């Protein structure tokens, strides 16, 4: 990886840390939430699209819970994933 690419990745990670919080805390919260949804009674009856949307929403929720809850993009992404699941029905 070039020096410029490494700097670009470092800058991106620093910026994401400001909006999403610690990656380690975010990962722990996301895994906890994913375990909860996968353990639900309807999980096996959901389509792949519904499961993927639910997991993507959980990731965004984890970012909100461990980072900046006022980062509008996270809320916008949740609406987008919910819309994709709805369109698949």
Secondary structure, DSSP 8 states (H G I E B T S, - for coil): --HHHHHHHHHHHHHHHHHH--HHHHHHHHHHHHHHHHTSTTGGGS-HHHHHHHHHHHHHHHHHHHS-TT-HHHHHHHHHHHHHHHHH-
